[in-house]
Amino acid sequence: MNYNVDERGYYGDFGGAFIPEMLYPNISELKKNYIKISNEPGFKKEFDSLLKEYVGRPTPLYYAKRLSNRYNCRIYLKREDLCHTGAHKVNNTIGQILLAKRLGKSRIIAETGAGQHGVATATVCALMGIKCVVYMGQLDIKRQAPNVARMKMLGAEVRSAESGSKTLKDATNEAIRDWINNPEDTHYIIGSVVGPHPYPDMVARFQSIISDETKWQLNKYEKRDYPDFLIACVGGGSNAAGLYYHYLNDERVKIIAVEAAGKGIDSGESAATSALGKEGIIHGSKTLLMQTSDGQITEPYSISAGLDYPGVGPMHAHLFRSGRAEFISISDQEAMDWGLTLSQLEGIIPAIETAHAFAILDLKKFKPSDVIVFNCSGRGDKDLSTYIDYFKL
Ligand SMILES: *Cc1c(COP(=O)(O)O)cnc(C)c1O
């Protein structure tokens, strides 16, 4: 079994490019060029240099002593929360803006739900002096005012998507419509390992810097370059794909993916795609998604905006179906409690998305010799008002 994408753009049964005909030229241009361009020495040099000097990489692999003592195993945190803009998302937007420049594009569009990917995109557009339009659901614009303000400060135009449920999927539809109308000058930066091929593989490759660094960092601390377990939260799946990437075909390493159960898998308010999803097509790729019996996409729910997505990327659908990864879902309440626990055990206030991953420590038993790497995908500053309301701080 191979867990990387194949030449047809599939991970096992999942993936592909189910797109309107009008987008064929854009998608073929990307497909033809994304590996070639990202392997050019000039590209690599600029990408590496920006990751180092601008994003602040390598991010530390931190041995969490108090957490390890409490759970009697060896726990490391890969500190993506220390990236510029506060999460892993910028690794991908830096890669894609460099690609867009080399494809001769002068305008960037993006979709955003909570605003994190919108901010990461607006950031790199400001860095490169490229025009940026971010589509966001009208409801999300209201709910995520600080990120809307950030994008505006960074010089991006935020356009309101007012159809349907006025959330992420509607913003994505608007972005796709824009791309169809502006195929020549515009590149669409997708924010996770979702969308038509080659996006899932392209985003996974840009995020794979996470496991690339993890290998040499583990070697330094543990005298072996692989852990026993890798654990990450999964919304669309980009931080997880980055952490797993160089270990996907290494069977010594067990992989755990953590989804948001919301108010409970059977509550009707959940985002646990592996438990609730069926095969279908969303945003141009065949994957697992939450849908009604007649195939309408179900509105997902999670207290964390970044995990509030009705599907998972095709790589993760394949990891689930093949049994390569174990999928566990964590409720709002368990995640929120872990936001507080990690803060007080390690002095690290995590994003609520990230807190979901740590909650598996109460569900799974580990051996004292087990080496475990958690992806600390983002910092909790953006979630402070949710923490304040929840804990009455
Ligand atoms: C966006 C986000 C996620 C979820 O997205 P993935 O593509 O699944 O990684 C997780 N954590 C943080 C901090 C985020 O901002």
The ligand as an SDF file (V2000), in Angstrom:
LIG
                    3D

 15 15  0  0  0  0  0  0  0  0999 V2000
   -7.1110   25.9180   10.1380 C   0  0  0  0  0  0  0  0  0  0  0  0
   -6.5870   25.2740   11.3460 C   0  0  0  0  0  0  0  0  0  0  0  0
   -6.7070   23.8750   11.5650 C   0  0  0  0  0  0  0  0  0  0  0  0
   -7.4630   22.9640   10.6420 C   0  0  0  0  0  0  0  0  0  0  0  0
   -7.0210   22.9210    9.3210 O   0  0  0  0  0  0  0  0  0  0  0  0
   -6.1810   21.6820    8.7560 P   0  0  0  0  0  0  0  0  0  0  0  0
   -6.1350   21.9360    7.2850 O   0  0  0  0  0  0  0  0  0  0  0  0
   -6.9530   20.4490    9.1030 O   0  0  0  0  0  0  0  0  0  0  0  0
   -4.8600   21.7060    9.4070 O   0  0  0  0  0  0  0  0  0  0  0  0
   -6.1240   23.3290   12.6960 C   0  0  0  0  0  0  0  0  0  0  0  0
   -5.4870   24.1040   13.5970 N   0  0  0  0  0  0  0  0  0  0  0  0
   -5.3530   25.4390   13.4370 C   0  0  0  0  0  0  0  0  0  0  0  0
   -4.6300   26.2230   14.4660 C   0  0  0  0  0  0  0  0  0  0  0  0
   -5.8960   26.0710   12.3070 C   0  0  0  0  0  0  0  0  0  0  0  0
   -5.7690   27.3970   12.1620 O   0  0  0  0  0  0  0  0  0  0  0  0
  1  2  1  0
  2  3  1  0
  2 14  2  0
  3  4  1  0
  3 10  2  0
  4  5  1  0
  5  6  1  0
  6  7  2  0
  6  8  1  0
  6  9  1  0
 10 11  1  0
 11 12  2  0
 12 13  1  0
 12 14  1  0
 14 15  1  0
M  END
$$$$
